[in-house]
Amino acid sequence: MQGTHPLDPETGGIVPPVHPSTTFARDAHYDLRGRTSYARDHNPTYEGVEDLLAHLEGGERALLFASGMASAAAVVQSLRPGDHVIALKVMYWGLRNWLIQFCADWGLELTLVDGDPDSLRAAIRPGQTKLVWIESPCNPLWQVVDIAAAAEIAHAAGARLAVDSTAATPVLTQPIALGADLVMHSATKYLNGHSDVVAGALVTARADDFWARTERNRKDLGAVLGSFEAWLLQRGLRTLFLRVRRSSETALKLAVHLAGHPRVSEVLYPGLPGHPGHAIAQRQMQGGFGGMLSIRVTGGFEAAQQVATGCRRFLPATSLGGVESLIEHRAAIEGPDSPIPPDLLRISVGIEHPDDLLLDLDRALESPA
Ligand SMILES: *Cc1c(COP(=O)(O)O)cnc(C)c1O
């Protein structure tokens, strides 16, 4: 797999071409010249990217989508009325909220659980549960879900396990090797890594009937990624390993440093030995614990917001997984119904020098509570 050396066979170009064409001509026999007739069905710019993602995740096939949300929706919309879905109480906020609404509107039953094996076992309905949707480490508390245990529980009941692996990336975790059937990514985050593309990806362990329905959803509902975005994504992927490893190393340094800080009441990071998911993370993550952490600062909502706006290197913005470090006051974004503590700051660690980031946080935390 020449993921980082995609030589163009036509020209010898050392970066792959972008194919902006929406339609593809036929030959004298009216046969297609290539593999596609129309860019909503299939886009040649996707090929290398999808093959690379399938390879990195150890899956059979991959599909790109217009966003992470579109990729998750394509899976859920492959279910049938009456099917039961299990998801997490605390997971990517937008997806959880959409699931609650969509399941209610479309006659799917939904149970939200904590994510530990006991909670999954208690919720699962053999024969009726068709999809178990987990995320690990999950946003924004960075709890770790035991993927192998979840797969065993799902499979024993005849359900599929889908893992939102956006925060872990294929660099740190391989959900399919642990038993997952589907892996989802908001490619907007680490896979692209430069905060300039909104994209989603799915990888399947097997190209089965369910996958065929999911693939049809992309084509029929049309949540396709543009050619230029797909091209930018493959460009971003070329540095995925370097970026994720760097972010992970720095995140661990920051977590260790902040764990002893008088203005920080709690550091949520799976790499810290005191984190409740540390033992599972050690088992299912390789080479690091990710570039995402959250901290709870003393002084509550107002103090947290002051720290977020007091940073200079860390930009106060949503999203994650880019080369630039971001800090976000989640409770301010999620509003009064949010289950997230009001004093929590979510930190996406970029690739800047770790000392600059440490100094920046220290300075912001010095401001009076
Ligand atoms: C951002 C994100 C999503 C949604 O992806 P979009 O690309 O914004 O549609 C889903 N899950 C996680 C964990 C995310 O961080």
The ligand as a Tripos MOL2 file, in Angstrom:
@<TRIPOS>MOLECULE
LIG
   15    15     1     0     0
SMALL
NO_CHARGES

@<TRIPOS>ATOM
      1 C1        -16.7680   16.1340   14.7200 C.3       1 LIG1
      2 C2        -17.2070   14.8120   15.1540 C.ar      1 LIG1
      3 C3        -18.2990   14.1680   14.5460 C.ar      1 LIG1
      4 C4        -19.1110   14.8230   13.4510 C.3       1 LIG1
      5 O1        -18.3450   14.9830   12.3000 O.3       1 LIG1
      6 P1        -18.5430   16.1620   11.2260 P.3       1 LIG1
      7 O2        -17.4380   15.9400   10.2800 O.co2     1 LIG1
      8 O3        -18.4850   17.4570   11.9600 O.co2     1 LIG1
      9 O4        -19.8950   15.9440   10.6150 O.co2     1 LIG1
     10 C5        -18.6280   12.9000   14.9960 C.ar      1 LIG1
     11 N1        -17.9360   12.2930   15.9900 N.ar      1 LIG1
     12 C6        -16.8980   12.8850   16.5900 C.ar      1 LIG1
     13 C7        -16.1730   12.1580   17.6690 C.3       1 LIG1
     14 C8        -16.5010   14.1600   16.1980 C.ar      1 LIG1
     15 O5        -15.4700   14.7430   16.8160 O.3       1 LIG1
@<TRIPOS>BOND
     1     1     2 1
     2     2     3 ar
     3     2    14 ar
     4     3     4 1
     5     3    10 ar
     6     4     5 1
     7     5     6 1
     8     6     7 2
     9     6     8 1
    10     6     9 1
    11    10    11 ar
    12    11    12 ar
    13    12    13 1
    14    12    14 ar
    15    14    15 1
@<TRIPOS>SUBSTRUCTURE
     1 LIG1         1 GROUP 0 **** ****
